[in-house]
Amino acid sequence: DSTACTEIVRDTLDRRGVVWTWDHLLAPVLVGVGRRWESTGRGVEVEHLLSEAVIAALTGVTARLRTPVNPRPVLLACAEDELHSLPLFTVAAALSERRIAARVLGARVPHEALVAAIRRTGPAAVLVWSYVSPTGRLEVLEDLPALRPAPVVLAGGPGWHGDTPEGVARTTDLVDAVTRICHAVGA
C-alpha cells in the first residue's frame, strides 16, 4: 500500500525529523527488504514501491523550504552508472530542515554533466554518491573543475575504494555528510 507507506513516512518525518527517520525506520526497513530479495529473489517490486513512497515523502520536506541560508547551491549527484539515488533525497531533506537548499541531480549522472553543473552553478559543496563498487571510481573526482572559492567535494557511500584525490573527503553516513555540507555553506 504505497499511500499508507508514504503517510507513515511523512508522519514520522514530521514528528522525528529526517535523520531519526532514516536511521531508525527507513534504513532498517530497506535493508530488510533488500536482504529478502537477495535470499529469495523476490520482492524487488516492494523495494521499488517503498523507495518511491520514501522519495515522495522526502521531496515534501524539501519543498517546504522557502528562504534558504545558502546563496551558493549544494549539488547532490550519483556517480556515473549508480542507480541508488535515495540517499541523495535523504541528504537534501536533512539539509532543508537546516534551511540549506540542495539540487538533486539524481541517478546515473554522466561525468560531463556533473562537470557542467559545477561550472554553471559554482556550488559550495558537491556530494557524489556511490553505493556499489563498480560505480565508485575515485579518479573521476580528480578532474572536477577548480573554482574559487573551491567547493567541498564529498565522495559519499560505501562504493568508493582506494585513496581519495586531494581535495575530496569521504563520508559514509548521513550525519557526517550533513555536518560537512552545513559547514561548507557556513550554516
Secondary structure as UniProt FT lines:
FT   HELIX           2..16
FT   HELIX           18..21
FT   HELIX           22..26
FT   HELIX           27..40
FT   HELIX           44..63
FT   STRAND          74..78
FT   TURN            80..81
FT   HELIX           86..97
FT   TURN            98..99
FT   STRAND          102..106
FT   HELIX           111..121
FT   STRAND          125..129
FT   HELIX           133..135
FT   HELIX           138..141
FT   TURN            142..143
FT   STRAND          152..156
FT   TURN            158..159
FT   TURN            166..167
FT   STRAND          168..171
FT   HELIX           174..185
//
